[in-house]
Amino acid sequence: MSREAIHAFEAIIAQQLLRIEKLKEDATFLSYESLPKIIIGVIGGDGIGPAITAQAQRVLETLLSSEMKSGRVEFRTIEGCTIEKRAAVNKAIPDDVLTEIKKCHVLLKGPTTTPRKGDPWANVESANVAMRKELDLFANVRPVKIPELGIDWTFFRENTECLYAMGSQGVHVTDDLAVDFRIITTQGTERIARLAYEYARANGKKRVTIVTKANVVKATDGKFLEVCKAVGAEYPEIETDDWYIDIMTAKLIDEKRRKQFQVMILPNLYGDILTDEAAELQGGVGTAGSANLGTRYAMFEAIHGSAPRMVEEGRDIYADPSSVIRAGAMLLGHIGYTDLGDRLSEALAICTTTEKRLSMTGRSDGATGEAFADYILEKVGELHHDDGK
């Protein structure tokens, strides 16, 4: 068994060295302005995913109705990315689904179920992780903004390396020893760092914080910290500091300290943990959306799970669509409709924090997702009317 483990390790190293060579190739971001048509693929996912994604799609189609009529924007529904089909073909993304995904430029995606030991499905890799690798969506960007608390954070989480990238390739050396692999590369770290600093520069941010555990995890976290600092040196107008992940989780709830943070760069696992904590301050992970960016493709999604119990209990119509609609606002900005994206974000803020005329409880004593989407569209229309005065 130990000899098999050595062979597995050798194969992983060879695979990653080939990947690094691809990362070295020069790649520029796709220009949406140059496209004759922008194709937006919609993936419902599992559990409450189809219900909430349908409402987000309806909101976006309403806002982009004139662009759709002119042929500038097209929405395509992508079927088959369900846990049942993924398990049946024993693939994180079925081949036919991946083919359809690659025909699109951007994706709006609902939550998907990842099997764990004891579940009734094959133990396939996370569809999210697989999609990030297949489409090279290296940057997970998650904004959290709570003006009344003085919070305006943007997290840049590296998406294609760290522990998650190798999560399905761990090795059981013996019955008593299991080993997983953590990958950090110079090239992968440099591109997420540069994206974060470019964002900070373009948006007038004065501070970028690198989050690691480099004092203990010396090789991989040490490299991540070293490379990020090297990139930061090219942006002298921006202050760079670094924090360890454990104390950083505490400082996000430190009312005095947290106001000082602006842009944060993190490896994959730490980014997942910290952004869920940050989302909780905003109103919970059910309200948060995120962007997954690559040079050729981009995916916008909710950050919460698929909540199968809500479907089993017939409550999916009461699921809160705010997370996917918030992701939709980010999508609008990404493809060049910044004003529409800003207006949708403002309407969301009114509906979820300021006015809160409707309450989302996830049960029949609260609003349905459809009613809440109507409420948001109503507010978008009022903001549009105000702009015209």
C-alpha positions as CSV (number, residue, x, y, z in Angstrom):
1,M,0.0,0.0,0.0
2,S,2.8,2.5,0.8
3,R,4.3,1.9,-2.7
4,E,0.9,2.8,-4.2
5,A,0.9,5.9,-2.1
6,I,4.3,6.9,-3.5
7,H,3.1,6.4,-7.1
8,A,0.0,8.5,-6.3
9,F,2.2,11.3,-5.0
10,E,4.5,11.1,-8.0
11,A,1.4,11.4,-10.3
12,I,0.1,14.5,-8.5
13,I,3.5,16.2,-8.7
14,A,3.7,15.5,-12.4
15,Q,0.2,16.8,-12.9
16,Q,0.9,20.0,-11.0
17,L,4.1,20.7,-12.9
18,L,2.3,20.5,-16.2
19,R,-0.4,22.8,-14.8
20,I,2.3,25.4,-13.9
21,E,3.5,25.4,-17.5
22,K,0.0,26.3,-18.6
23,L,-0.2,29.0,-16.0
24,K,2.9,30.6,-17.4
25,E,1.2,31.1,-20.8
26,D,0.2,34.7,-21.3
27,A,-3.6,35.1,-21.0
28,T,-5.7,38.3,-21.3
29,F,-9.2,38.7,-20.0
30,L,-12.1,38.3,-22.4
31,S,-13.5,41.7,-23.6
32,Y,-17.3,41.6,-23.5
33,E,-17.5,44.8,-25.5
34,S,-15.9,43.0,-28.5
35,L,-18.5,40.2,-28.4
36,P,-21.4,40.3,-30.9
37,K,-23.6,38.5,-28.3
38,I,-23.1,37.8,-24.6
39,I,-24.4,34.3,-23.7
40,I,-25.5,33.9,-20.0
41,G,-25.9,30.3,-19.0
42,V,-28.2,29.5,-16.0
43,I,-27.6,26.4,-13.9
44,G,-30.3,25.7,-11.3
45,G,-28.3,23.2,-9.3
46,D,-29.8,21.1,-6.5
47,G,-32.3,21.5,-3.7
48,I,-33.6,25.0,-3.5
49,G,-31.3,26.0,-6.3
50,P,-33.8,25.9,-9.2
51,A,-36.3,27.9,-7.2
52,I,-34.1,30.8,-6.3
53,T,-32.1,30.8,-9.5
54,A,-35.4,31.1,-11.5
55,Q,-36.2,34.3,-9.6
56,A,-32.7,35.7,-10.2
57,Q,-33.0,34.9,-13.9
58,R,-36.4,36.6,-14.0
59,V,-34.9,39.7,-12.4
60,L,-32.0,39.8,-14.8
61,E,-34.1,39.2,-17.9
62,T,-36.4,42.1,-16.8
63,L,-33.4,44.4,-16.4
64,L,-31.9,43.3,-19.7
65,S,-35.1,43.0,-21.7
66,S,-34.0,45.6,-24.3
67,E,-30.6,43.9,-24.7
68,M,-32.3,40.6,-25.2
69,K,-34.7,42.0,-27.8
70,S,-31.8,43.5,-29.8
71,G,-29.9,40.2,-29.6
72,R,-27.0,41.6,-27.6
73,V,-27.7,39.3,-24.6
74,E,-29.0,35.7,-24.6
75,F,-30.0,33.5,-21.6
76,R,-29.5,29.7,-21.9
77,T,-30.8,27.3,-19.3
78,I,-28.3,24.4,-18.8
79,E,-30.0,21.2,-17.6
80,G,-28.4,18.2,-16.1
81,C,-26.0,19.6,-13.5
82,T,-27.9,17.8,-10.7
83,I,-26.6,15.4,-8.0
84,E,-28.7,12.6,-9.5
85,K,-27.1,12.9,-12.9
86,R,-23.6,13.6,-11.6
87,A,-23.8,10.5,-9.4
88,A,-25.2,8.4,-12.2
89,V,-22.3,9.2,-14.5
90,N,-19.8,9.3,-11.6
91,K,-18.5,12.8,-12.7
92,A,-18.5,16.1,-10.9
93,I,-19.8,17.7,-14.2
94,P,-21.3,15.4,-16.9
95,D,-19.5,15.7,-20.2
96,D,-22.6,17.0,-22.1
97,V,-23.2,19.6,-19.4
98,L,-19.6,20.8,-19.6
99,T,-19.9,21.1,-23.4
100,E,-23.0,23.4,-22.9
101,I,-21.3,25.4,-20.2
102,K,-18.3,26.2,-22.4
103,K,-20.6,27.6,-25.1
104,C,-21.5,30.4,-22.7
105,H,-19.5,33.4,-21.6
106,V,-20.8,33.9,-18.1
107,L,-22.8,31.6,-15.7
108,L,-25.5,32.3,-13.1
109,K,-25.5,29.2,-10.8
110,G,-27.6,27.9,-8.0
111,P,-26.1,25.8,-5.1
112,T,-25.2,22.2,-5.8
113,T,-25.0,19.2,-3.5
114,T,-21.6,17.6,-2.7
115,P,-21.9,14.0,-1.5
116,R,-20.2,13.0,1.7
117,K,-19.6,9.6,3.2
118,G,-22.8,7.9,4.0
119,D,-24.9,9.7,1.4
120,P,-26.9,7.7,-1.2
121,W,-24.9,9.0,-4.1
122,A,-21.4,8.2,-5.5
123,N,-18.7,10.3,-3.8
124,V,-18.1,12.6,-6.7
125,E,-16.0,15.7,-6.5
126,S,-17.7,19.0,-5.7
127,A,-19.3,20.5,-8.9
128,N,-18.1,23.9,-7.8
129,V,-14.5,22.8,-7.4
130,A,-14.6,21.0,-10.7
131,M,-16.1,23.9,-12.5
132,R,-13.5,26.3,-11.1
133,K,-10.8,23.9,-12.3
134,E,-12.3,23.1,-15.7
135,L,-12.9,26.8,-16.5
136,D,-9.9,28.1,-14.6
137,L,-12.0,30.4,-12.5
138,F,-9.0,31.3,-10.3
139,A,-10.5,34.3,-8.4
140,N,-13.4,34.0,-6.0
141,V,-14.5,37.6,-5.2
142,R,-16.9,38.2,-2.4
143,P,-17.9,41.7,-1.3
144,V,-19.5,42.4,2.1
145,K,-20.7,45.9,2.7
146,I,-22.6,47.0,5.8
147,P,-22.5,50.9,5.9
148,E,-24.1,51.2,9.3
149,L,-21.3,49.1,10.8
150,G,-18.5,50.8,8.8
151,I,-17.8,47.6,7.0
152,D,-16.7,47.6,3.3
153,W,-14.7,44.5,2.6
154,T,-13.8,42.7,-0.6
155,F,-12.3,39.2,-0.3
156,F,-10.1,37.8,-3.1
157,R,-10.0,34.1,-2.4
158,E,-7.7,32.0,-4.6
159,N,-10.0,29.4,-6.2
160,T,-8.0,26.7,-7.9
161,E,-5.3,25.6,-5.5
162,C,-4.8,24.9,-1.7
163,L,-6.6,21.9,-0.2
164,Y,-9.8,22.0,-2.2
165,A,-8.1,21.6,-5.5
166,M,-6.8,18.2,-4.4
167,G,-9.7,17.2,-2.2
168,S,-10.6,14.1,-4.2
169,Q,-7.0,12.9,-4.7
170,G,-6.0,12.2,-1.1
171,V,-4.4,8.8,-0.4
172,H,-5.1,6.2,2.2
173,V,-1.6,5.0,2.8
174,T,-2.7,2.3,5.3
175,D,-5.8,1.7,7.4
176,D,-4.3,4.0,9.9
177,L,-2.9,6.8,7.8
178,A,-4.6,9.1,5.3
179,V,-2.8,12.0,3.5
180,D,-4.3,14.9,1.6
181,F,-2.3,17.4,-0.5
182,R,-2.1,21.2,-0.4
183,I,-1.0,23.0,-3.6
184,I,0.3,26.6,-3.7
185,T,2.1,27.8,-6.8
186,T,4.0,31.1,-7.6
187,Q,1.9,31.6,-10.7
188,G,-1.4,30.9,-9.1
189,T,-0.7,33.2,-6.2
190,E,0.6,36.0,-8.3
191,R,-2.5,36.3,-10.5
192,I,-4.9,36.4,-7.5
193,A,-2.7,39.0,-5.8
194,R,-2.4,41.1,-8.9
195,L,-6.2,41.1,-9.4
196,A,-6.7,42.2,-5.8
197,Y,-4.2,45.0,-6.0
198,E,-5.5,46.2,-9.4
199,Y,-9.0,46.2,-7.9
200,A,-7.7,48.2,-4.9
201,R,-6.0,50.7,-7.1
202,A,-9.0,51.1,-9.4
203,N,-11.4,51.6,-6.5
204,G,-9.4,53.9,-4.4
205,K,-8.7,51.4,-1.6
206,K,-5.7,52.1,0.5
207,R,-5.1,48.8,2.3
208,V,-4.7,45.2,1.2
209,T,-4.4,42.4,3.9
210,I,-2.9,39.0,3.2
211,V,-4.3,36.2,5.3
212,T,-2.3,33.0,5.9
213,K,-0.9,30.7,8.7
214,A,2.6,31.1,7.4
215,N,4.2,30.9,10.9
216,V,3.1,27.2,11.1
217,V,2.4,26.1,7.5
218,K,5.7,27.3,6.3
219,A,6.1,26.0,2.8
220,T,2.8,26.6,1.1
221,D,1.5,29.5,3.2
222,G,5.0,30.9,3.3
223,K,5.0,31.0,-0.5
224,F,1.6,32.6,-0.7
225,L,2.6,35.3,1.7
226,E,6.0,35.9,0.0
227,V,4.5,36.2,-3.5
228,C,1.6,38.4,-2.4
229,K,4.1,40.8,-0.7
230,A,6.2,40.9,-3.9
231,V,3.2,41.9,-5.9
232,G,2.2,44.4,-3.3
233,A,5.6,46.1,-3.6
234,E,4.6,47.2,-7.1
235,Y,1.7,49.2,-5.7
236,P,3.5,51.6,-3.3
237,E,0.4,53.8,-2.8
238,I,-1.4,50.9,-1.1
239,E,-0.5,49.7,2.4
240,T,0.1,46.0,2.7
241,D,-0.2,44.1,5.9
242,D,-0.7,40.4,6.8
243,W,-2.6,38.5,9.5
244,Y,-2.9,34.9,10.5
245,I,-6.2,33.2,9.8
246,D,-7.0,32.3,13.4
247,I,-6.7,35.9,14.8
248,M,-8.3,37.3,11.6
249,T,-11.6,35.4,12.4
250,A,-11.6,37.3,15.7
251,K,-10.8,40.7,14.3
252,L,-13.7,40.5,11.9
253,I,-16.0,40.8,14.9
254,D,-13.8,43.4,16.7
255,E,-15.9,46.5,16.3
256,K,-12.9,48.9,16.4
257,R,-10.4,46.9,14.3
258,R,-12.7,45.5,11.5
259,K,-13.4,49.0,10.1
260,Q,-9.8,49.2,9.0
261,F,-9.9,46.2,6.6
262,Q,-10.7,46.9,3.0
263,V,-9.3,44.3,0.5
264,M,-8.2,40.8,1.6
265,I,-6.3,38.1,-0.2
266,L,-6.6,34.5,1.0
267,P,-5.8,30.9,-0.1
268,N,-8.8,28.8,-0.9
269,L,-9.7,27.1,2.4
270,Y,-9.1,30.2,4.6
271,G,-11.1,32.3,2.1
272,D,-14.1,29.9,2.4
273,I,-14.1,30.1,6.2
274,L,-13.6,33.9,6.5
275,T,-16.1,34.9,3.9
276,D,-18.8,32.8,5.5
277,E,-18.1,34.6,8.8
278,A,-18.2,37.9,7.0
279,A,-21.5,37.0,5.3
280,E,-23.1,36.2,8.7
281,L,-22.5,39.8,9.7
282,Q,-24.3,41.0,6.5
283,G,-27.3,38.9,7.3
284,G,-26.2,35.3,6.8
285,V,-24.8,33.2,4.0
286,G,-28.3,33.0,2.5
287,T,-27.9,36.7,1.5
288,A,-24.4,36.6,0.0
289,G,-23.3,36.1,-3.6
290,S,-19.9,35.7,-5.1
291,A,-18.1,36.0,-8.4
292,N,-15.7,33.3,-9.8
293,L,-13.5,34.9,-12.4
294,G,-11.1,33.6,-15.0
295,T,-9.7,35.0,-18.2
296,R,-12.2,33.3,-20.5
297,Y,-15.2,32.4,-18.3
298,A,-16.9,33.8,-15.2
299,M,-19.5,32.3,-12.8
300,F,-21.7,34.0,-10.4
301,E,-23.4,32.1,-7.6
302,A,-24.9,31.9,-4.1
303,I,-22.4,30.9,-1.4
304,H,-24.8,28.8,0.7
305,G,-25.8,25.1,0.3
306,S,-28.7,23.5,-1.5
307,A,-31.0,23.0,1.6
308,P,-32.6,19.8,0.5
309,R,-34.7,19.7,3.6
310,M,-36.7,22.7,2.4
311,V,-37.5,20.9,-0.7
312,E,-38.5,17.7,1.2
313,E,-40.9,19.8,3.3
314,G,-42.3,21.6,0.3
315,R,-40.8,25.0,1.4
316,D,-38.6,25.7,-1.6
317,I,-41.0,28.4,-2.8
318,Y,-40.2,30.3,0.4
319,A,-36.4,30.1,-0.1
320,D,-34.7,33.5,-0.1
321,P,-33.4,34.4,-3.6
322,S,-31.3,37.3,-2.3
323,S,-28.0,35.5,-2.7
324,V,-28.4,34.6,-6.3
325,I,-29.9,38.0,-7.1
326,R,-26.9,39.7,-5.4
327,A,-24.7,37.5,-7.6
328,G,-26.7,38.6,-10.6
329,A,-25.9,42.3,-9.7
330,M,-22.2,41.4,-9.7
331,L,-22.7,39.6,-13.1
332,L,-24.3,42.8,-14.6
333,G,-21.3,44.9,-13.5
334,H,-18.9,42.3,-14.9
335,I,-20.3,42.2,-18.4
336,G,-20.4,46.0,-18.6
337,Y,-23.9,47.0,-17.3
338,T,-22.5,48.7,-14.2
339,D,-25.4,51.1,-13.7
340,L,-27.9,48.3,-13.8
341,G,-25.8,46.3,-11.4
342,D,-25.5,49.2,-9.0
343,R,-29.2,49.9,-9.1
344,L,-30.0,46.3,-8.4
345,S,-27.6,46.2,-5.5
346,E,-29.2,49.4,-4.1
347,A,-32.6,47.9,-4.4
348,L,-31.5,44.8,-2.6
349,A,-30.1,46.9,0.3
350,I,-33.5,48.7,0.6
351,C,-35.4,45.4,0.6
352,T,-33.2,43.5,2.9
353,T,-31.9,46.1,5.4
354,T,-33.6,49.6,5.1
355,E,-37.3,49.2,4.3
356,K,-37.7,45.4,4.8
357,R,-41.4,45.5,3.8
358,L,-41.4,41.7,3.2
359,S,-39.9,39.2,5.5
360,M,-38.1,36.0,4.3
361,T,-38.5,33.3,6.9
362,G,-38.2,30.2,4.7
363,R,-41.7,29.2,5.8
364,S,-45.3,30.0,5.0
365,D,-45.3,32.8,7.6
366,G,-42.9,34.7,5.3
367,A,-42.9,35.9,1.7
368,T,-42.3,33.6,-1.2
369,G,-39.2,34.0,-3.4
370,E,-41.4,35.1,-6.2
371,A,-43.0,37.9,-4.1
372,F,-39.6,39.0,-2.9
373,A,-38.2,39.2,-6.4
374,D,-41.2,41.3,-7.4
375,Y,-40.5,43.6,-4.4
376,I,-36.9,44.0,-5.6
377,L,-38.0,44.8,-9.2
378,E,-40.4,47.4,-7.8
379,K,-37.6,49.1,-6.0
380,V,-35.3,49.0,-9.1
381,G,-38.1,50.7,-11.0
382,E,-38.5,53.4,-8.4
383,L,-34.7,54.0,-8.4
384,H,-34.9,54.3,-12.2
385,H,-37.7,56.8,-11.9
386,D,-35.8,58.9,-9.4
387,D,-32.7,58.9,-11.7
388,G,-34.8,60.4,-14.4
389,K,-35.9,63.4,-12.4
